[in-house]
Amino acid sequence: MPHEILLPLLFGAAFVAGLIDSIAGGGGLITVPVLLGIGLPPQIALGTNKLQASFGSGSAMLHFVRAGTVKMSDCWSGILWTAIGAALGVWAVQLLDASLLKLIIPWLLAAIAIYTLFSPRLGAEDSHARLKAGTFYLLFGLSIGFYDGFFGPGTGSFWTMALMMLLGYSMMRATATTKVMNFTSNFVALIFFLSVGQVRFVEGLIMGAGQFLGARVGSKLVITRGTAFIRPVFITMVLALVGRLIYLNFK
């Protein structure tokens, strides 16, 4: 495909992915197939995806921080443990088979979607925390960070649900905090892919620009429209991710 067609296509796909991802997660449903579709080998597609995704999660994170939706002072413990978890996940994926996760994850995501659908007050406002923040981030920073480094699909959904259920965050606050953790694990994984030369810079940076702008628009919508807007998008994207993973596993 000629560059004058390919690059605008990549930019547009990344813009839409950044918009969706900043609201509810699941942007990789768009960007990874696009990168594979233009002929990149799987490992290079994944590495390039982490480059462009870092722009999107970074853009959303900055917007949420500036708007006061999330405070970085509340996130340092999560950032530390998520970075460690992601590094361990990236290392482990070189040694272990991810086939078991591919079978389990769609059903966990389906459970999240069903629970959210039938819990209309979940995330409507901040509520009582069931775990102390330090304990929560130790457990979930390591585990979800590891998962994102090792496999990845649905990471944002797991973070958002855990933050709402165990730290009592509203869906808006959970979405904002999720972007901080997403950026952390994306950036750690990107460092690995860069170190082994599995990143295409032209495609990744063009998509990164689209992601940055799309995430900026999406994060504004989250702040201005709140939980009533996030909730249906969140459920839709989780179900879309479930459908795609089941299709890929059983086709």
C-alpha positions as a Markdown table, in Angstrom:
| # | Residue | x | y | z |
|---|---|---|---|---|
| 1 | Met | 0.0 | 0.0 | 0.0 |
| 2 | Pro | 1.4 | 3.4 | -0.9 |
| 3 | His | 2.6 | 5.6 | 2.0 |
| 4 | Glu | 0.3 | 8.4 | 1.0 |
| 5 | Ile | -2.6 | 6.1 | 1.8 |
| 6 | Leu | -1.1 | 3.9 | 4.5 |
| 7 | Leu | 0.0 | 6.7 | 6.9 |
| 8 | Pro | -3.3 | 8.5 | 7.0 |
| 9 | Leu | -5.0 | 5.1 | 7.5 |
| 10 | Leu | -2.7 | 4.4 | 10.5 |
| 11 | Phe | -3.3 | 7.8 | 11.9 |
| 12 | Gly | -7.1 | 7.5 | 11.6 |
| 13 | Ala | -7.2 | 4.0 | 13.2 |
| 14 | Ala | -5.0 | 5.2 | 16.0 |
| 15 | Phe | -7.2 | 8.3 | 16.6 |
| 16 | Val | -10.3 | 6.1 | 17.0 |
| 17 | Ala | -8.4 | 3.6 | 19.2 |
| 18 | Gly | -7.1 | 6.4 | 21.4 |
| 19 | Leu | -10.6 | 7.9 | 21.7 |
| 20 | Ile | -12.1 | 4.6 | 22.7 |
| 21 | Asp | -9.2 | 3.4 | 24.9 |
| 22 | Ser | -9.2 | 6.6 | 27.0 |
| 23 | Ile | -12.9 | 6.1 | 27.8 |
| 24 | Ala | -13.2 | 2.3 | 28.3 |
| 25 | Gly | -10.1 | 0.5 | 27.2 |
| 26 | Gly | -9.9 | -1.9 | 24.3 |
| 27 | Gly | -8.0 | 0.3 | 21.8 |
| 28 | Gly | -5.8 | -2.7 | 20.9 |
| 29 | Leu | -8.8 | -4.3 | 19.3 |
| 30 | Ile | -8.3 | -1.8 | 16.5 |
| 31 | Thr | -4.6 | -1.1 | 16.4 |
| 32 | Val | -3.1 | -4.6 | 16.6 |
| 33 | Pro | -5.2 | -6.0 | 13.7 |
| 34 | Val | -4.3 | -2.9 | 11.6 |
| 35 | Leu | -0.6 | -3.4 | 12.2 |
| 36 | Leu | -0.8 | -7.1 | 11.4 |
| 37 | Gly | -3.0 | -6.2 | 8.4 |
| 38 | Ile | -0.3 | -4.0 | 6.8 |
| 39 | Gly | 2.1 | -7.0 | 6.9 |
| 40 | Leu | 4.1 | -6.5 | 10.1 |
| 41 | Pro | 5.4 | -9.8 | 11.8 |
| 42 | Pro | 3.5 | -10.4 | 15.1 |
| 43 | Gln | 6.4 | -9.5 | 17.5 |
| 44 | Ile | 7.1 | -6.3 | 15.6 |
| 45 | Ala | 3.4 | -5.5 | 15.4 |
| 46 | Leu | 3.2 | -5.9 | 19.2 |
| 47 | Gly | 6.3 | -3.8 | 19.8 |
| 48 | Thr | 5.0 | -1.0 | 17.5 |
| 49 | Asn | 1.6 | -1.2 | 19.2 |
| 50 | Lys | 3.3 | -0.5 | 22.6 |
| 51 | Leu | 5.0 | 2.6 | 21.1 |
| 52 | Gln | 1.8 | 4.1 | 19.8 |
| 53 | Ala | -0.2 | 3.0 | 22.8 |
| 54 | Ser | 2.2 | 4.8 | 25.1 |
| 55 | Phe | 1.3 | 8.0 | 23.4 |
| 56 | Gly | -2.4 | 7.4 | 23.9 |
| 57 | Ser | -2.2 | 6.3 | 27.6 |
| 58 | Gly | 0.3 | 9.1 | 28.3 |
| 59 | Ser | -2.0 | 11.7 | 26.7 |
| 60 | Ala | -5.1 | 10.5 | 28.6 |
| 61 | Met | -3.1 | 10.3 | 31.9 |
| 62 | Leu | -1.8 | 13.9 | 31.5 |
| 63 | His | -5.3 | 15.2 | 30.8 |
| 64 | Phe | -6.8 | 13.5 | 33.8 |
| 65 | Val | -4.0 | 14.7 | 36.0 |
| 66 | Arg | -4.3 | 18.3 | 34.8 |
| 67 | Ala | -8.1 | 18.1 | 35.4 |
| 68 | Gly | -7.6 | 16.8 | 38.9 |
| 69 | Thr | -9.4 | 13.6 | 38.2 |
| 70 | Val | -6.4 | 11.6 | 39.4 |
| 71 | Lys | -3.6 | 12.7 | 41.8 |
| 72 | Met | -0.2 | 11.3 | 41.0 |
| 73 | Ser | 0.6 | 11.4 | 44.7 |
| 74 | Asp | -2.0 | 8.6 | 45.1 |
| 75 | Cys | -0.4 | 6.5 | 42.4 |
| 76 | Trp | 3.3 | 6.1 | 43.1 |
| 77 | Ser | 2.9 | 2.8 | 44.9 |
| 78 | Gly | 0.8 | 1.5 | 41.9 |
| 79 | Ile | 3.3 | 2.8 | 39.4 |
| 80 | Leu | 6.2 | 1.0 | 41.2 |
| 81 | Trp | 4.4 | -2.4 | 41.5 |
| 82 | Thr | 2.9 | -2.2 | 38.0 |
| 83 | Ala | 6.3 | -1.5 | 36.5 |
| 84 | Ile | 7.8 | -4.5 | 38.4 |
| 85 | Gly | 4.9 | -6.7 | 37.3 |
| 86 | Ala | 5.1 | -5.6 | 33.7 |
| 87 | Ala | 8.9 | -6.3 | 33.6 |
| 88 | Leu | 8.3 | -9.8 | 35.0 |
| 89 | Gly | 5.5 | -10.4 | 32.5 |
| 90 | Val | 7.6 | -9.4 | 29.5 |
| 91 | Trp | 10.4 | -11.6 | 30.8 |
| 92 | Ala | 8.1 | -14.6 | 31.4 |
| 93 | Val | 6.4 | -14.4 | 28.0 |
| 94 | Gln | 9.7 | -15.4 | 26.5 |
| 95 | Leu | 9.7 | -18.6 | 28.6 |
| 96 | Leu | 6.1 | -19.7 | 29.1 |
| 97 | Asp | 3.1 | -20.6 | 26.9 |
| 98 | Ala | 0.3 | -18.1 | 27.0 |
| 99 | Ser | -2.3 | -20.6 | 25.7 |
| 100 | Leu | -3.9 | -21.2 | 29.1 |
| 101 | Leu | -4.4 | -17.4 | 29.6 |
| 102 | Lys | -6.0 | -17.2 | 26.1 |
| 103 | Leu | -8.6 | -19.7 | 27.2 |
| 104 | Ile | -9.3 | -18.2 | 30.6 |
| 105 | Ile | -9.3 | -14.4 | 30.0 |
| 106 | Pro | -12.4 | -14.2 | 27.7 |
| 107 | Trp | -14.6 | -15.8 | 30.5 |
| 108 | Leu | -13.1 | -13.4 | 33.2 |
| 109 | Leu | -13.9 | -10.5 | 30.9 |
| 110 | Ala | -17.4 | -11.8 | 30.3 |
| 111 | Ala | -18.0 | -12.0 | 34.1 |
| 112 | Ile | -16.8 | -8.3 | 34.4 |
| 113 | Ala | -19.3 | -7.2 | 31.7 |
| 114 | Ile | -22.2 | -9.1 | 33.2 |
| 115 | Tyr | -21.5 | -7.9 | 36.7 |
| 116 | Thr | -21.2 | -4.3 | 35.5 |
| 117 | Leu | -24.4 | -4.6 | 33.5 |
| 118 | Phe | -26.4 | -5.9 | 36.5 |
| 119 | Ser | -24.8 | -3.5 | 39.0 |
| 120 | Pro | -26.2 | -0.2 | 37.9 |
| 121 | Arg | -24.8 | 1.7 | 41.0 |
| 122 | Leu | -21.3 | 0.3 | 40.6 |
| 123 | Gly | -18.9 | 3.2 | 40.1 |
| 124 | Ala | -21.6 | 5.9 | 40.3 |
| 125 | Glu | -19.6 | 7.6 | 43.1 |
| 126 | Asp | -16.7 | 7.0 | 45.4 |
| 127 | Ser | -17.5 | 4.4 | 48.1 |
| 128 | His | -15.9 | 2.6 | 51.0 |
| 129 | Ala | -12.5 | 0.9 | 50.2 |
| 130 | Arg | -12.2 | -2.8 | 51.0 |
| 131 | Leu | -8.4 | -2.8 | 50.9 |
| 132 | Lys | -5.8 | -0.3 | 52.0 |
| 133 | Ala | -4.2 | 1.3 | 48.9 |
| 134 | Gly | -0.7 | 0.0 | 49.7 |
| 135 | Thr | -2.0 | -3.6 | 49.9 |
| 136 | Phe | -4.2 | -3.2 | 46.8 |
| 137 | Tyr | -1.4 | -1.9 | 44.6 |
| 138 | Leu | 1.1 | -4.5 | 45.8 |
| 139 | Leu | -1.4 | -7.3 | 44.8 |
| 140 | Phe | -2.9 | -5.8 | 41.7 |
| 141 | Gly | 0.1 | -3.8 | 40.4 |
| 142 | Leu | 2.1 | -7.0 | 40.4 |
| 143 | Ser | -0.6 | -9.2 | 39.0 |
| 144 | Ile | -2.2 | -6.9 | 36.4 |
| 145 | Gly | 1.1 | -5.4 | 35.4 |
| 146 | Phe | 2.4 | -8.9 | 34.9 |
| 147 | Tyr | -0.6 | -9.8 | 32.8 |
| 148 | Asp | -0.2 | -6.7 | 30.6 |
| 149 | Gly | 3.5 | -7.6 | 30.0 |
| 150 | Phe | 2.7 | -11.2 | 29.4 |
| 151 | Phe | -0.5 | -11.2 | 27.4 |
| 152 | Gly | -2.4 | -7.8 | 27.6 |
| 153 | Pro | -6.0 | -7.8 | 26.2 |
| 154 | Gly | -8.4 | -6.5 | 28.8 |
| 155 | Thr | -5.9 | -4.9 | 31.1 |
| 156 | Gly | -7.8 | -1.6 | 31.4 |
| 157 | Ser | -11.0 | -3.5 | 32.2 |
| 158 | Phe | -9.3 | -5.5 | 35.0 |
| 159 | Trp | -7.9 | -2.3 | 36.5 |
| 160 | Thr | -11.1 | -0.3 | 36.3 |
| 161 | Met | -13.1 | -3.1 | 37.9 |
| 162 | Ala | -10.6 | -3.7 | 40.7 |
| 163 | Leu | -10.3 | 0.0 | 41.5 |
| 164 | Met | -14.1 | 0.3 | 41.8 |
| 165 | Met | -14.7 | -2.9 | 43.8 |
| 166 | Leu | -11.7 | -2.8 | 46.1 |
| 167 | Leu | -10.7 | 0.8 | 46.5 |
| 168 | Gly | -14.2 | 2.1 | 46.2 |
| 169 | Tyr | -13.4 | 4.5 | 43.3 |
| 170 | Ser | -16.1 | 6.0 | 41.1 |
| 171 | Met | -16.0 | 4.8 | 37.5 |
| 172 | Met | -14.6 | 8.2 | 36.4 |
| 173 | Arg | -11.8 | 8.1 | 39.0 |
| 174 | Ala | -11.1 | 4.4 | 38.2 |
| 175 | Thr | -10.9 | 5.2 | 34.5 |
| 176 | Ala | -8.4 | 8.0 | 35.1 |
| 177 | Thr | -6.3 | 6.0 | 37.5 |
| 178 | Thr | -6.3 | 3.1 | 35.0 |
| 179 | Lys | -4.6 | 5.3 | 32.4 |
| 180 | Val | -1.7 | 5.9 | 34.8 |
| 181 | Met | -1.2 | 2.2 | 35.3 |
| 182 | Asn | -1.7 | 1.5 | 31.6 |
| 183 | Phe | 1.0 | 4.0 | 30.7 |
| 184 | Thr | 3.4 | 2.4 | 33.2 |
| 185 | Ser | 3.0 | -1.1 | 31.8 |
| 186 | Asn | 3.0 | 0.1 | 28.2 |
| 187 | Phe | 6.2 | 2.0 | 28.7 |
| 188 | Val | 8.0 | -0.8 | 30.5 |
| 189 | Ala | 7.0 | -3.2 | 27.7 |
| 190 | Leu | 8.1 | -0.7 | 25.1 |
| 191 | Ile | 11.6 | -0.5 | 26.6 |
| 192 | Phe | 11.9 | -4.3 | 26.2 |
| 193 | Phe | 10.7 | -4.2 | 22.5 |
| 194 | Leu | 13.1 | -1.4 | 21.8 |
| 195 | Ser | 16.0 | -3.3 | 23.3 |
| 196 | Val | 15.4 | -6.2 | 20.9 |
| 197 | Gly | 14.7 | -4.0 | 17.9 |
| 198 | Gln | 11.1 | -5.0 | 17.5 |
| 199 | Val | 9.6 | -1.5 | 16.9 |
| 200 | Arg | 8.8 | 0.2 | 13.6 |
| 201 | Phe | 9.3 | 3.9 | 14.3 |
| 202 | Val | 7.6 | 5.5 | 11.3 |
| 203 | Glu | 4.3 | 3.6 | 11.7 |
| 204 | Gly | 4.5 | 3.8 | 15.5 |
| 205 | Leu | 5.1 | 7.6 | 15.6 |
| 206 | Ile | 2.3 | 8.3 | 13.1 |
| 207 | Met | -0.1 | 6.2 | 15.1 |
| 208 | Gly | 1.3 | 7.7 | 18.3 |
| 209 | Ala | 0.2 | 11.2 | 17.0 |
| 210 | Gly | -3.3 | 9.8 | 16.3 |
| 211 | Gln | -3.4 | 8.1 | 19.7 |
| 212 | Phe | -2.4 | 11.3 | 21.5 |
| 213 | Leu | -5.1 | 13.4 | 19.9 |
| 214 | Gly | -7.8 | 10.7 | 20.2 |
| 215 | Ala | -7.0 | 10.1 | 23.8 |
| 216 | Arg | -7.2 | 13.8 | 24.5 |
| 217 | Val | -10.7 | 14.0 | 23.0 |
| 218 | Gly | -11.8 | 10.8 | 24.9 |
| 219 | Ser | -10.5 | 12.0 | 28.2 |
| 220 | Lys | -12.4 | 15.3 | 27.8 |
| 221 | Leu | -15.6 | 13.3 | 27.2 |
| 222 | Val | -15.0 | 11.2 | 30.3 |
| 223 | Ile | -14.6 | 14.4 | 32.5 |
| 224 | Thr | -17.5 | 16.3 | 31.0 |
| 225 | Arg | -20.0 | 13.5 | 30.7 |
| 226 | Gly | -19.1 | 11.2 | 33.6 |
| 227 | Thr | -20.1 | 7.7 | 34.6 |
| 228 | Ala | -23.4 | 7.7 | 32.7 |
| 229 | Phe | -21.3 | 8.1 | 29.5 |
| 230 | Ile | -18.5 | 5.7 | 30.4 |
| 231 | Arg | -20.6 | 2.8 | 31.6 |
| 232 | Pro | -22.2 | 1.7 | 28.3 |
| 233 | Val | -19.0 | 2.3 | 26.4 |
| 234 | Phe | -17.1 | 0.2 | 29.0 |
| 235 | Ile | -19.6 | -2.7 | 28.8 |
| 236 | Thr | -19.6 | -2.6 | 24.9 |
| 237 | Met | -15.8 | -2.7 | 24.7 |
| 238 | Val | -15.5 | -5.5 | 27.2 |
| 239 | Leu | -18.0 | -7.6 | 25.3 |
| 240 | Ala | -16.3 | -6.8 | 22.0 |
| 241 | Leu | -13.0 | -7.9 | 23.4 |
| 242 | Val | -14.6 | -11.1 | 24.7 |
| 243 | Gly | -16.0 | -11.8 | 21.3 |
| 244 | Arg | -12.7 | -11.2 | 19.5 |
| 245 | Leu | -10.7 | -13.4 | 21.9 |
| 246 | Ile | -13.2 | -16.3 | 21.7 |
| 247 | Tyr | -13.1 | -16.0 | 17.9 |
| 248 | Leu | -9.3 | -16.1 | 17.8 |
| 249 | Asn | -9.2 | -19.0 | 20.2 |
| 250 | Phe | -11.8 | -21.2 | 18.7 |
| 251 | Lys | -11.9 | -20.4 | 15.0 |
